[in-house]
Amino acid sequence: MITTDKGNNVNKKVLHLYEDLIREASEQTIPCTGNGHLFDTDESINIELRKWNEPIAKELCSKCPLVYDCLTYALAAKETHGIWGGTTPIEREQILRNPQKPA
């Protein structure tokens, strides 16, 4: 079974979401392919660089045909790093806390 960074088991539904996302991505050209560094929110990266990359990554996500699928996966998997589906970890946390309110 796949585990996340924190060692939590990812359930089968989440695994299927991820597999579907990867399959769809391989069939299309998606903005994050080859630009992974723009989507990284790791705290070890210089804060100024993260501030520069975040709006670029979000703009690329806004043009991606898989943005909804990507966000769905990130929410289900409780991804704590990176820009997924045009959202930061903090924005996803807010969505999960208040699912009825848009982020």
RODO-2510 file (C-alpha; in nm, 4 decimals, decimal comma):
residues 103
     n   res          X          Y          Z
     1     m     0,0000     0,0000     0,0000
     2     i     0,1193     0,3540    -0,0783
     3     t     0,1964     0,5827     0,2151
     4     t     0,2136     0,9600     0,2339
     5     d     0,5023     1,1637     0,3783
     6     k     0,3608     1,1228     0,7263
     7     g     0,3201     0,7464     0,6876
     8     n    -0,0592     0,7527     0,6615
     9     n    -0,2047     0,4859     0,4386
    10     v    -0,3706     0,6205     0,1284
    11     n    -0,6960     0,4363     0,0728
    12     k    -0,7815     0,2601    -0,2512
    13     k    -1,0152     0,5373    -0,3697
    14     v    -0,7352     0,7931    -0,3453
    15     l    -0,4943     0,5576    -0,5166
    16     h    -0,7400     0,5167    -0,8040
    17     l    -0,7805     0,8950    -0,8292
    18     y    -0,4038     0,9302    -0,8549
    19     e    -0,3734     0,6501    -1,1115
    20     d    -0,6509     0,8099    -1,3184
    21     l    -0,4784     1,1473    -1,2959
    22     i    -0,1467     1,0007    -1,4094
    23     r    -0,3124     0,8123    -1,6958
    24     e    -0,4959     1,1250    -1,8148
    25     a    -0,1809     1,3343    -1,7793
    26     s     0,0167     1,0913    -1,9925
    27     e    -0,2448     1,1291    -2,2660
    28     q    -0,2277     1,5096    -2,2647
    29     t     0,0266     1,7834    -2,2342
    30     i    -0,0186     1,9343    -1,8914
    31     p     0,1515     2,2497    -1,7617
    32     c     0,3252     2,0925    -1,4618
    33     t     0,5116     1,8448    -1,6808
    34     g     0,8687     1,9654    -1,6905
    35     n     0,7907     2,2556    -1,4565
    36     g     0,7730     2,0687    -1,1259
    37     h     0,9990     2,3172    -0,9497
    38     l     0,7311     2,5863    -0,9875
    39     f     0,4794     2,3728    -0,7965
    40     d     0,7039     2,2985    -0,4991
    41     t     0,6099     2,4629    -0,1689
    42     d     0,8742     2,2960     0,0442
    43     e     0,9816     2,5164     0,3331
    44     s     1,3478     2,4563     0,2485
    45     i     1,3020     2,6655    -0,0668
    46     n     1,3774     3,0357    -0,0306
    47     i     1,0569     3,2225     0,0672
    48     e     1,1093     3,4825    -0,2057
    49     l     1,1405     3,2120    -0,4692
    50     r     0,8214     3,0457    -0,3431
    51     k     0,6383     3,3810    -0,3583
    52     w     0,7552     3,4197    -0,7179
    53     n     0,6680     3,0638    -0,8245
    54     e     0,3245     3,0337    -0,6622
    55     p     0,1311     3,2722    -0,8914
    56     i     0,3021     3,1234    -1,1966
    57     a     0,2068     2,7710    -1,0897
    58     k    -0,1518     2,8776    -1,0181
    59     e    -0,1781     3,0437    -1,3585
    60     l    -0,0517     2,7275    -1,5268
    61     c    -0,3066     2,5239    -1,3283
    62     s    -0,5875     2,7539    -1,4420
    63     k    -0,5156     2,6518    -1,8015
    64     c    -0,4847     2,2795    -1,7290
    65     p    -0,7596     2,0417    -1,8429
    66     l    -0,6966     1,8269    -1,5324
    67     v    -0,7194     2,1011    -1,2687
    68     y    -1,0388     1,9608    -1,1112
    69     d    -0,9056     1,6037    -1,1068
    70     c    -0,5778     1,7226    -0,9589
    71     l    -0,7533     1,9172    -0,6822
    72     t    -0,9850     1,6227    -0,6099
    73     y    -0,6842     1,3959    -0,5665
    74     a    -0,4978     1,6462    -0,3475
    75     l    -0,7978     1,6886    -0,1171
    76     a    -0,8636     1,3155    -0,0923
    77     a    -0,4953     1,2390    -0,0269
    78     k    -0,4608     1,5379     0,2075
    79     e    -0,1491     1,6507     0,0210
    80     t     0,0486     1,8809     0,2473
    81     h     0,3057     2,0041    -0,0041
    82     g     0,2989     2,1623    -0,3451
    83     i     0,0526     2,3406    -0,5661
    84     w    -0,2181     2,0919    -0,6660
    85     g    -0,5239     2,1890    -0,8679
    86     g    -0,4309     2,5546    -0,8394
    87     t    -0,4259     2,5527    -0,4589
    88     t    -0,1624     2,5818    -0,1899
    89     p    -0,1497     2,3509     0,1116
    90     i    -0,3086     2,6250     0,3249
    91     e    -0,5924     2,6748     0,0751
    92     r    -0,6594     2,3000     0,0637
    93     e    -0,6638     2,2877     0,4421
    94     q    -0,9268     2,5651     0,4399
    95     i    -1,1367     2,3771     0,1838
    96     l    -1,1240     2,0618     0,3937
    97     r    -1,2238     2,2522     0,7089
    98     n    -1,5082     2,4360     0,5350
    99     p    -1,6136     2,2268     0,2334
   100     q    -1,9295     2,4310     0,1757
   101     k    -1,7324     2,7579     0,1388
   102     p    -1,5069     2,8258    -0,1620
   103     a    -1,1396     2,8897    -0,0759
***
